[in-house]
Amino acid sequence: MPLVILCGFPCSGKTTRTDQLSKHVEENHKRTVNIISDHTLRVDRNAVYADSKQEKEVRGSLKSAVIRLMSRENVVILDSLNYIKGFRYELYCAVKSSQTPHCVIHCATSADQATTWNSQREEADRYSQEILDGLVMRFEAPESRNRWDSPLFTILPDDELPCEAICDAIFHRKAPPPNLSTVSQPLSETNFLHELDKITQEAVSILVNAQKTCVPGDQITIPAATEKVHLTRLVNASELQRIRRQFISYTKLHPIDDIRRLPNMFVQFFNNTIK
């Protein structure tokens, strides 16, 4: 169902607006709301936003989580910085592919106000001033004339959130029509399905065997994957096979050119699924 993209400076009120909209949708429209954020991915923001490689990986994880949760019934709210217009365009392409409406909410808080609110946070949840200043400098504000930023709701700190107008935009507008760049393409390699089956089955076998000696909190290495499985809880064989089938179904609809990326993609998918 619809995707709502929050964007703004760090500490600009995005999570507060997310909570307000989520409560309104659930109480007045009886829809389930799924919230995806840096917190749900357990991101150490000062570390991630100081490293462009880590930041890119986190954006990939956020996008994967959004795509996985899109459905006909649920509303997905992405509560993150989303400060790069190219990333918002990628999300728009995912929306087009899923044929569902979306909107963007820009929390237009000043840098000074964001700095003040940041200083009032608990130390563990606070951005360093260097990271905050850097993100403010790199922020690419949304523009309503861009189709990927439209419809756009720009909210000042003292504004009341126009919840019903937002709901009208995501529930009653037509979804953007898919085009050649977003329609699912044929599988990119003749051995794609074979490799997909082989890689995921091997990963599941490793996870089953590893859990005989592992405990929650351990990390497990999957062959050819640079990222590790974060075992937050034990997962039985039937659930592992279900996750594997979900990943295969998703990957068939979003084929890739380089099958070497599959191990990392499966690890990311698994880590997001068992949280």
Helices and strands as residue ranges (DSSP letters): E 3-8, H 14-28, E 33-37, H 45-48, H 52-69, E 75-79, H 85-98, E 102-107, H 111-119, G 123-125, H 129-138, G 147-149, E 152-155, H 163-172, H 192-210, E 219-220, E 229-230, H 237-253, G 259-261, H 262-273
